[in-house]
Amino acid sequence: MAVNEWERDQAILDATAELLLKLGYDRLRMGAVADLVDLNRGLVYLRFTSKDEAVEAAVLRELDRYAEAWRAQVEADPRGGSVGSAYRAMMTALKTLPLASAIVARDEEVFGKYVRRPGSYFDRAGGTAATGPMSSREFLEAMRRAGVVRRDVDVRAVAFVMDGLTPAIRRAFLRSDEPPADDEPSWDQLLGTVADMLDQAVTPAKAPDFPAGREVLLGVLEQARAVATRSDGRSRGNPAHQQDAAEGDE
């Protein structure tokens, strides 16, 4: 029976993602990936020539899933064109995707030295890891052009606040299965309050164009998926991903 190479690659990426979350990048070894999928180590290296290549492919696949989950949340929200609803949809999507939330937070417990490695996904993405091809500031500027952010809003300051809030809210939803302390809000209360604050801070008082805002966000998410797909196609065999082999990778 012919081997389905795509399915084999997906199994390797599943194992890479699982071990990233369990062990972290610095302790991840390709030998452990091979063992987890019950494949010969040489075959795994034939498909992904280094640890960095497998990690980047897992990251790009997760970002595609993240964009799709975010899009579904936006489309399900009747007020999905506001900045607050976009943020709520983003965080709700991240809550279902542990690896994506680690990517957006640039979590060094998960990604270790890969976060700062020259040529890594994070190095190339700069400040846009949370939103694909757009930074938070660029997204807010696009939403302002669409008519859902007031002209007098300092989008640089709001973007700074949004980017600062995301890791803190992520920490809250990582604990969301635990009952909150008496003086702490639940995950839903926290996210709803932040979304309402964003909408009150930036939404025009008269006739905000939420359908246009929704189209802006959906366009950003489609662009993010396209970028991830193109990048994944180029990443196989990239010499920049060979660096970890010189550092004793198994």
C-alpha positions as a Markdown table, in Angstrom:
| # | Residue | x | y | z |
|---|---|---|---|---|
| 1 | Met | 0.0 | 0.0 | 0.0 |
| 2 | Ala | 1.4 | 3.4 | -1.0 |
| 3 | Val | 2.3 | 5.7 | 1.9 |
| 4 | Asn | 0.4 | 8.9 | 2.1 |
| 5 | Glu | 3.3 | 11.4 | 2.6 |
| 6 | Trp | 1.0 | 14.2 | 3.7 |
| 7 | Glu | -0.5 | 12.1 | 6.4 |
| 8 | Arg | 2.9 | 11.1 | 7.6 |
| 9 | Asp | 4.0 | 14.7 | 7.6 |
| 10 | Gln | 1.0 | 15.6 | 9.7 |
| 11 | Ala | 1.8 | 12.9 | 12.2 |
| 12 | Ile | 5.3 | 14.2 | 12.5 |
| 13 | Leu | 4.0 | 17.7 | 13.0 |
| 14 | Asp | 1.5 | 16.5 | 15.6 |
| 15 | Ala | 4.3 | 14.9 | 17.5 |
| 16 | Thr | 6.5 | 18.0 | 17.2 |
| 17 | Ala | 3.6 | 20.2 | 18.6 |
| 18 | Glu | 2.9 | 17.8 | 21.4 |
| 19 | Leu | 6.5 | 17.7 | 22.5 |
| 20 | Leu | 7.0 | 21.5 | 22.2 |
| 21 | Leu | 4.2 | 21.9 | 24.7 |
| 22 | Lys | 5.3 | 19.1 | 26.9 |
| 23 | Leu | 9.1 | 19.6 | 26.9 |
| 24 | Gly | 9.8 | 23.0 | 25.2 |
| 25 | Tyr | 12.0 | 23.7 | 22.2 |
| 26 | Asp | 15.3 | 23.5 | 24.1 |
| 27 | Arg | 14.7 | 19.9 | 25.2 |
| 28 | Leu | 12.9 | 18.8 | 22.0 |
| 29 | Arg | 14.9 | 16.2 | 20.0 |
| 30 | Met | 14.0 | 14.8 | 16.6 |
| 31 | Gly | 14.7 | 11.3 | 18.0 |
| 32 | Ala | 11.8 | 11.8 | 20.4 |
| 33 | Val | 9.6 | 12.9 | 17.6 |
| 34 | Ala | 10.5 | 9.8 | 15.6 |
| 35 | Asp | 9.8 | 7.6 | 18.6 |
| 36 | Leu | 6.4 | 9.2 | 19.2 |
| 37 | Val | 5.2 | 8.5 | 15.6 |
| 38 | Asp | 7.0 | 5.1 | 15.5 |
| 39 | Leu | 9.1 | 6.1 | 12.5 |
| 40 | Asn | 12.8 | 5.5 | 11.7 |
| 41 | Arg | 14.8 | 8.6 | 12.6 |
| 42 | Gly | 16.3 | 8.8 | 9.1 |
| 43 | Leu | 12.8 | 9.0 | 7.6 |
| 44 | Val | 11.8 | 11.8 | 9.8 |
| 45 | Tyr | 15.0 | 13.7 | 8.8 |
| 46 | Leu | 14.2 | 13.0 | 5.2 |
| 47 | Arg | 10.9 | 14.8 | 5.6 |
| 48 | Phe | 12.2 | 17.6 | 7.9 |
| 49 | Thr | 15.9 | 18.1 | 7.7 |
| 50 | Ser | 16.3 | 19.7 | 11.1 |
| 51 | Lys | 14.5 | 20.4 | 14.3 |
| 52 | Asp | 14.0 | 24.1 | 13.3 |
| 53 | Glu | 12.4 | 23.0 | 10.1 |
| 54 | Ala | 9.9 | 20.8 | 11.8 |
| 55 | Val | 9.2 | 23.4 | 14.5 |
| 56 | Glu | 8.6 | 26.1 | 11.8 |
| 57 | Ala | 6.2 | 23.8 | 9.9 |
| 58 | Ala | 4.3 | 23.1 | 13.1 |
| 59 | Val | 4.1 | 26.8 | 13.8 |
| 60 | Leu | 2.8 | 27.7 | 10.4 |
| 61 | Arg | 0.3 | 24.9 | 10.5 |
| 62 | Glu | -0.9 | 26.1 | 13.9 |
| 63 | Leu | -1.2 | 29.7 | 12.6 |
| 64 | Asp | -3.4 | 28.5 | 9.8 |
| 65 | Arg | -5.6 | 26.7 | 12.3 |
| 66 | Tyr | -5.7 | 29.8 | 14.5 |
| 67 | Ala | -6.7 | 32.1 | 11.6 |
| 68 | Glu | -9.5 | 29.7 | 10.7 |
| 69 | Ala | -10.7 | 29.4 | 14.3 |
| 70 | Trp | -10.6 | 33.2 | 14.6 |
| 71 | Arg | -12.5 | 33.6 | 11.4 |
| 72 | Ala | -15.3 | 31.2 | 12.6 |
| 73 | Gln | -15.6 | 33.2 | 15.8 |
| 74 | Val | -15.9 | 36.5 | 13.9 |
| 75 | Glu | -18.5 | 35.1 | 11.5 |
| 76 | Ala | -20.6 | 33.7 | 14.5 |
| 77 | Asp | -20.7 | 37.2 | 16.2 |
| 78 | Pro | -23.5 | 39.5 | 14.9 |
| 79 | Arg | -21.4 | 42.5 | 16.1 |
| 80 | Gly | -18.2 | 40.9 | 14.7 |
| 81 | Gly | -17.0 | 44.1 | 13.1 |
| 82 | Ser | -16.0 | 46.0 | 16.2 |
| 83 | Val | -12.5 | 46.1 | 17.7 |
| 84 | Gly | -13.7 | 44.6 | 20.9 |
| 85 | Ser | -15.5 | 41.8 | 19.2 |
| 86 | Ala | -12.4 | 41.1 | 17.1 |
| 87 | Tyr | -10.3 | 40.9 | 20.2 |
| 88 | Arg | -12.8 | 38.6 | 21.9 |
| 89 | Ala | -12.9 | 36.4 | 18.9 |
| 90 | Met | -9.1 | 36.2 | 18.8 |
| 91 | Met | -8.8 | 35.3 | 22.5 |
| 92 | Thr | -11.6 | 32.7 | 22.3 |
| 93 | Ala | -9.9 | 31.1 | 19.3 |
| 94 | Leu | -6.5 | 31.0 | 21.2 |
| 95 | Lys | -8.2 | 29.4 | 24.2 |
| 96 | Thr | -8.8 | 26.3 | 22.0 |
| 97 | Leu | -5.3 | 26.2 | 20.5 |
| 98 | Pro | -2.5 | 25.9 | 23.2 |
| 99 | Leu | 0.3 | 26.0 | 20.7 |
| 100 | Ala | -1.1 | 29.1 | 18.9 |
| 101 | Ser | -1.5 | 30.9 | 22.2 |
| 102 | Ala | 2.2 | 30.1 | 22.9 |
| 103 | Ile | 3.1 | 31.5 | 19.5 |
| 104 | Val | 1.2 | 34.7 | 20.0 |
| 105 | Ala | 2.7 | 35.2 | 23.5 |
| 106 | Arg | 6.2 | 34.3 | 22.2 |
| 107 | Asp | 6.3 | 32.0 | 25.2 |
| 108 | Glu | 9.9 | 31.2 | 26.0 |
| 109 | Glu | 8.9 | 28.3 | 28.2 |
| 110 | Val | 7.6 | 26.6 | 25.0 |
| 111 | Phe | 9.9 | 28.1 | 22.3 |
| 112 | Gly | 13.1 | 28.7 | 24.3 |
| 113 | Lys | 16.0 | 30.0 | 22.3 |
| 114 | Tyr | 14.1 | 29.6 | 19.1 |
| 115 | Val | 12.2 | 32.9 | 19.9 |
| 116 | Arg | 15.5 | 34.9 | 19.5 |
| 117 | Arg | 17.2 | 32.7 | 16.9 |
| 118 | Pro | 18.1 | 34.6 | 13.7 |
| 119 | Gly | 16.0 | 33.4 | 10.8 |
| 120 | Ser | 13.4 | 31.8 | 13.0 |
| 121 | Tyr | 9.7 | 32.4 | 12.4 |
| 122 | Phe | 9.6 | 34.9 | 15.3 |
| 123 | Asp | 12.7 | 36.8 | 13.9 |
| 124 | Arg | 11.1 | 37.2 | 10.5 |
| 125 | Ala | 7.6 | 38.0 | 11.9 |
| 126 | Gly | 8.9 | 40.9 | 14.0 |
| 127 | Gly | 6.0 | 42.4 | 15.9 |
| 128 | Thr | 3.2 | 40.8 | 13.9 |
| 129 | Ala | 3.2 | 37.2 | 15.3 |
| 130 | Ala | -0.3 | 37.8 | 16.9 |
| 131 | Thr | -2.0 | 39.0 | 13.8 |
| 132 | Gly | -0.3 | 37.4 | 10.8 |
| 133 | Pro | 0.6 | 40.0 | 8.2 |
| 134 | Met | -0.6 | 43.0 | 10.3 |
| 135 | Ser | 0.6 | 44.4 | 13.6 |
| 136 | Ser | -2.1 | 45.5 | 16.1 |
| 137 | Arg | -1.4 | 49.1 | 15.1 |
| 138 | Glu | -1.8 | 48.4 | 11.4 |
| 139 | Phe | -5.0 | 46.5 | 12.1 |
| 140 | Leu | -6.4 | 49.4 | 14.1 |
| 141 | Glu | -5.5 | 51.8 | 11.3 |
| 142 | Ala | -7.3 | 49.6 | 8.8 |
| 143 | Met | -10.4 | 49.5 | 11.1 |
| 144 | Arg | -10.3 | 53.3 | 11.4 |
| 145 | Arg | -10.3 | 53.5 | 7.6 |
| 146 | Ala | -13.3 | 51.2 | 7.6 |
| 147 | Gly | -15.2 | 53.5 | 10.0 |
| 148 | Val | -15.2 | 51.5 | 13.3 |
| 149 | Val | -12.4 | 53.4 | 15.1 |
| 150 | Arg | -12.7 | 57.1 | 15.8 |
| 151 | Arg | -10.4 | 59.5 | 14.0 |
| 152 | Asp | -9.1 | 61.0 | 17.3 |
| 153 | Val | -8.0 | 57.7 | 18.7 |
| 154 | Asp | -4.3 | 57.2 | 19.3 |
| 155 | Val | -4.0 | 53.8 | 17.6 |
| 156 | Arg | -0.3 | 53.5 | 18.7 |
| 157 | Ala | -1.3 | 53.7 | 22.3 |
| 158 | Val | -4.3 | 51.4 | 21.9 |
| 159 | Ala | -2.2 | 48.8 | 20.1 |
| 160 | Phe | 0.4 | 49.0 | 22.9 |
| 161 | Val | -2.4 | 48.3 | 25.4 |
| 162 | Met | -3.8 | 45.4 | 23.4 |
| 163 | Asp | -0.4 | 43.8 | 22.9 |
| 164 | Gly | 0.3 | 44.1 | 26.6 |
| 165 | Leu | -3.1 | 42.7 | 27.7 |
| 166 | Thr | -2.8 | 39.5 | 25.5 |
| 167 | Pro | -0.2 | 37.6 | 27.6 |
| 168 | Ala | -2.0 | 38.5 | 30.8 |
| 169 | Ile | -5.4 | 37.3 | 29.5 |
| 170 | Arg | -3.6 | 34.1 | 28.1 |
| 171 | Arg | -2.4 | 33.4 | 31.6 |
| 172 | Ala | -6.0 | 33.7 | 32.9 |
| 173 | Phe | -7.4 | 31.3 | 30.4 |
| 174 | Leu | -4.6 | 28.8 | 31.0 |
| 175 | Arg | -6.1 | 28.7 | 34.6 |
| 176 | Ser | -9.7 | 28.9 | 33.4 |
| 177 | Asp | -10.5 | 25.3 | 34.4 |
| 178 | Glu | -9.8 | 26.2 | 38.0 |
| 179 | Pro | -12.5 | 28.1 | 40.1 |
| 180 | Pro | -11.5 | 31.8 | 40.3 |
| 181 | Ala | -10.6 | 33.2 | 43.7 |
| 182 | Asp | -13.2 | 35.3 | 45.4 |
| 183 | Asp | -11.5 | 38.5 | 44.3 |
| 184 | Glu | -10.8 | 37.4 | 40.7 |
| 185 | Pro | -13.1 | 37.5 | 37.7 |
| 186 | Ser | -13.8 | 34.4 | 35.7 |
| 187 | Trp | -12.3 | 34.1 | 32.2 |
| 188 | Asp | -15.6 | 35.1 | 30.5 |
| 189 | Gln | -16.0 | 38.1 | 32.7 |
| 190 | Leu | -12.5 | 39.2 | 32.1 |
| 191 | Leu | -12.7 | 38.9 | 28.4 |
| 192 | Gly | -16.1 | 40.5 | 28.1 |
| 193 | Thr | -14.9 | 43.5 | 30.2 |
| 194 | Val | -11.8 | 44.0 | 28.1 |
| 195 | Ala | -13.8 | 43.8 | 24.8 |
| 196 | Asp | -16.3 | 46.3 | 26.2 |
| 197 | Met | -13.5 | 48.6 | 27.3 |
| 198 | Leu | -12.0 | 48.5 | 23.8 |
| 199 | Asp | -15.3 | 49.2 | 22.1 |
| 200 | Gln | -16.0 | 52.1 | 24.4 |
| 201 | Ala | -12.6 | 53.6 | 23.9 |
| 202 | Val | -12.4 | 53.5 | 20.1 |
| 203 | Thr | -15.9 | 53.1 | 18.5 |
| 204 | Pro | -17.5 | 56.2 | 16.9 |
| 205 | Ala | -20.6 | 57.4 | 18.6 |
| 206 | Lys | -22.6 | 57.7 | 15.4 |
| 207 | Ala | -23.1 | 54.9 | 12.8 |
| 208 | Pro | -20.0 | 52.8 | 13.1 |
| 209 | Asp | -19.7 | 50.6 | 10.0 |
| 210 | Phe | -19.4 | 47.2 | 11.6 |
| 211 | Pro | -19.9 | 45.2 | 8.3 |
| 212 | Ala | -16.9 | 47.0 | 6.9 |
| 213 | Gly | -14.9 | 46.3 | 10.0 |
| 214 | Arg | -15.8 | 42.6 | 9.7 |
| 215 | Glu | -14.6 | 42.5 | 6.1 |
| 216 | Val | -11.3 | 44.1 | 7.1 |
| 217 | Leu | -10.7 | 41.5 | 9.7 |
| 218 | Leu | -11.8 | 38.6 | 7.5 |
| 219 | Gly | -9.4 | 39.9 | 4.8 |
| 220 | Val | -6.6 | 40.0 | 7.3 |
| 221 | Leu | -7.2 | 36.5 | 8.4 |
| 222 | Glu | -7.4 | 35.2 | 4.8 |
| 223 | Gln | -4.1 | 37.0 | 4.1 |
| 224 | Ala | -2.6 | 35.4 | 7.2 |
| 225 | Arg | -3.6 | 31.9 | 5.9 |
| 226 | Ala | -2.2 | 32.6 | 2.5 |
| 227 | Val | 1.1 | 33.8 | 4.0 |
| 228 | Ala | 1.4 | 30.7 | 6.2 |
| 229 | Thr | 0.7 | 28.4 | 3.3 |
| 230 | Arg | 3.3 | 30.1 | 1.0 |
| 231 | Ser | 5.8 | 30.1 | 3.8 |
| 232 | Asp | 5.3 | 26.5 | 4.6 |
| 233 | Gly | 5.9 | 25.6 | 1.0 |
| 234 | Arg | 9.2 | 27.5 | 1.0 |
| 235 | Ser | 10.4 | 26.3 | 4.4 |
| 236 | Arg | 11.3 | 22.7 | 3.4 |
| 237 | Gly | 15.1 | 22.5 | 3.0 |
| 238 | Asn | 15.9 | 26.1 | 4.1 |
| 239 | Pro | 19.6 | 26.2 | 5.0 |
| 240 | Ala | 18.8 | 28.6 | 7.9 |
| 241 | His | 17.1 | 25.8 | 9.7 |
| 242 | Gln | 20.2 | 23.6 | 9.8 |
| 243 | Gln | 21.8 | 25.5 | 12.8 |
| 244 | Asp | 20.4 | 23.2 | 15.5 |
| 245 | Ala | 22.1 | 20.2 | 14.0 |
| 246 | Ala | 25.4 | 21.7 | 15.0 |
| 247 | Glu | 24.2 | 22.0 | 18.6 |
| 248 | Gly | 23.9 | 18.3 | 19.3 |
| 249 | Asp | 20.4 | 17.7 | 18.1 |
| 250 | Glu | 19.7 | 14.0 | 18.0 |
